[in-house]
Amino acid sequence: MAKVLNSFNFSKFLKAKSETSAKWGGKRMRSYFNFWRQLIDDYKTVATDVIEEVKAKPAKACLVASSLCFIGYCVNTNPDHVSFTNQLLESNNELALTSSSIRNVGSYEHVMSLNECVNKRVLRLFNCGLFSFIWRDDYSANCDLYRFHCSYLKPSIVDILKKRIVDVGFLGSWRVLKYKMIDFDVNEDEWKK
């Protein structure tokens, strides 16, 4: 074993290895390491600039940081279709447990119209990132009529924004449904008598 190690010339091996690495990967590896080194240097420069700006203008930094935190919170708590269905089911249960003599007619009619739309499967969700819209379409997604597929017969964005928005979701709840259910157990007609 010692004879093999002694006869092996390490200098020739290293020279041959350096020639092949220069031939095949030396340039690539150098450019690869240069890229990462420059990228790290750029991020270091940005971080030091940000720290200096925070020290120079702390009020602006606090405002920007709190705005970013609020936007992150809005995105994180943006309600989806499942939360709308859950809130609608809770509203249904609350109305079902309320006697018809003291039930608010406006709340009842709103929830029943939403139930009808859910049964027809015509409610659509439009997620804007910070908030969401539930809007009413003409046909179910399972409908295979020509009117459903024709782009000229679909409702325009202006029509959706003006007439078809059913609810707006923001900060984890659906605002219109929540507003309609405020006094669900107060019959306004009872006070008019």
N, C-alpha and C positions, 0 to 999 in steps of 0.2 A: 504494500500500500504506500509505503514511504517512497519507493522508487517511482511509483506513478505520480505522486505529488511533486517530487523533485524534477521529474522529466517534463511536467506540465509547466509551460511558460505563461505566467500570469500577464506579463506585459503584452505579449502577442494577443492574448484573449481580450484584454481591455481595449487594445488598439482596434481589433476587428469589431468589437462591440460598438465602439464609438463611431466607426465608419458606417456600420449598418444603421445605427440610430440617426446619424446625420443624413444618411441616404433616405431613410423611410420616415422617421418621426421627429427628427430634431427640430425642423422648422415648425412643424405642427405643434409640438409640445411647447416650444418657446412662445409661439403666438397664443396658445391656449393659456399659459401661465401669465403672459402679459395682459391678456384680456381680463382675467380674474383680478390681477393686481390693480389694474386701472379702475375696474368696477368697485373694488373695496376702497380705493383712494377717493373715488367720487362720493361714495356714501359717507366716508369719514368727513369730507369737506362739507357735505350737506348737513350732517349732524352738528358739526361745529358752528355752521352758519345759523342753524335753527336755535341752538343754545344761546348764541350771542343776541339773536333777535328777541328771544324770550326775555333775556336780561334787560334789553333796551326798552321793550314795550310789553310789560307784563299784563296790562289790561287787554290789549289786543290778543295776546296769547291765550288768556283766560277765556275770552269771548270765542275764539276759534275752537279751543278745546271743548268748551261746553256745547257749542253748536255741533261739533262732530259727534260728541257723546249723545246728544239728543237725536241726531239723525240715525245713529246706530241703534238707539233704543226704538225709534219708530220702525226701522226696518225689521228689528228682531220681534217686535210685538204686532207686526202687520197681520190682521186677521185673514183667514182663508175661508174656503167654502165649507169646510168642516165646522169651523167656529160659528159661521152663519147658521148652519143647520142646527147646531147645539143651542144657540140662542133662540132660534125659532121654536124648537121643541120645549125649551124652558118657558117661553111665552105661552105656548099652547097649554102646557100643564097649569100655569098660573090662571089662565082664563077658564080652563075646565074646572078648576077648584072654586071658582067664583060663581055665586048665584047669578042667574040671568037678570034678576031684578036690580042688582047693584052693579052689574058689569058695564063698563064704558063701551058704548056702541062704536066709537071711532077706533079704539084699540082692537075690538073684536073683528070689525070689518077689515082692518089692515092685516091682521094675522091670518084671517080666512082667505084673503086675496093672495097672500104669500103662499099659503098652503096649496091653493089652486095652481099657482105657478110652479111650485115644487112638484106637484103631482103630474103636471103636463111636461115637466122637465124643460122649461123654457128660460130658466134663470141662468145667466152666465156671469162669470167672475172676470174682472179686468184688474190685474194687479199692477199698480203704479210704483211699487217699491216702498214708498213711505205710507201709502194708503191704498185702499182697494175699492172698487165699485162692484155692486151687484146690479145687473141690468136685465131687463126682460126682452127676450128675443121673440120672434113670431112663431118659430117652429122648434121642435125638439131636435137634438143632435142625431137622433135615430131616424128622423124623417128623411125620406129619400125622394121627395118631390123636386120637380125642376125649380120651383120657386126658392127652395132652400139652397140649391147649389148655384143659382145664377147670381153673379156679383152685382148686376144692375138692380136686382130686386131686394138686395139686402139693405138693412137700415144704414144710413150714413152716420158718421161720427157726430155730426151736429144734431141729428135726430135722437141719437142715443143720449147725448148730454142734456138735451132739452126736455125730452118726454119719457125716456125709458129707464132712467136710473131709479132703482128701487131702494137702494141703501148704500151708505158710504161707511167703510170700515176704517177706523183710525185708532191707534193706541190700544189694540186688543179688543175693541167692541164695535158693534154695528150701531151707528148713531141714530138713524131714523127709527129703527125698531126699539131702541132703548128709549127714545123720546116718546114714541107712541105708547109705551107701556108704563109711563110714569104714574098716571092715575087710572090704571086699568080697572080698579075696583071702586071707582066713583062714577055713578051714573048721573050725567049732567041733566038728563030729562027729569030725574027725580026732584031736582032742585027747582025746576021751572014750574012744577005743579003748585 
